[in-house]
């Protein structure tokens, strides 16, 4: 059964960006370096997951690495690694 061409086209909704970033607080000292790397990776993954949800990407299988990286570019953050992209999809799987 053929699929209409309109169903195959990707539609992107505008991202709502009127929010000012929160004041950053210093991270606790004395933790291992890996803790800080993981912490910052989680924060980036959460920002990307929220931006993807706002733009209409609701399922993890819709969030391919390139789409996540394009979203990162649109919201003004550095391109995420493959590990961070995997974390974004993992966050989108939770239905809480």
N, C-alpha and C positions, 0 to 999 in steps of 0.2 A: 504494500500500500504506500503510495508516494506521500511524502510529507510536504506541506506547503512551504514555500521559500520563506515566508514571514516567520514561521516557527523556528527556522534555523538561524535567523539573524540574532546577533547579540545586542541586547539593549542595556545601556548603562544609565543609571539614574544619577542625577547630580548629588554630590556629597555635601552634606550640611557642615560648613566649617566656620560658624560664627563664634566658636568657643575659644576663650583664652586659656592657655595652658596653666595648670595649677603651679603654685610656687613650689619649687623643688626643695626638698630637705636633704641634708647630708645623710649618706648611708652609714650604718653603724661600722665602726672601725674594728679591726681584729679578725675579720672573717677571712677564710681562704679565697684566693683570687677566683676560683671556679664558682663560688657562691655569687660574687658580683656579676660575673658573666651570665650566669643562669638567670639572675634577678632581672638584669637589663633585657635579656632575651625574652623573658616572660612579659615584661612591660610592652616591648615592641610588638609581640604577638597579639597582646590584648588590643592595642591601638589598631593594628591591622584587621583583626577580626571584627571590631566595631565598625571600621570604615567599610569593610566588605558587606556586612549586614545592612548598613545604611544605604549602600549602593545597589542592593537587591540580590546579592549572592547569599543564599540562605543554606545551601547544602555544601558539605565539604568536598563532594565530587565536582562541584562547579568551580572550586577555588584551586586552580592549577598554579604551579609556581609562577608562571609568567603573569597571570592575572594578579596574583598577590604582589609581585614586583611592580607591576603597573600602578596598582593602588598605592603602594609605598611612594612611588614617584609623584603621584597626584596629590598626596597629603603632605609631601615634603620631608620624608624621612629616607635614610639610606636604604638601598636595596637589601632585603633580608637574605640570609643564607638558606640553604636547603633545609637545615635543621629548624630554623625559625619558621619557614613555610610549613613544615610538618607540624610544628607546634600550633600554628594558626588553624590548620585543619582539625587538630585534636580539640582545640577550644570550641570550634564550631559543632563538634559532635555532641557536646554536652547539651542536654535539653532542660536546663534548670531555669 
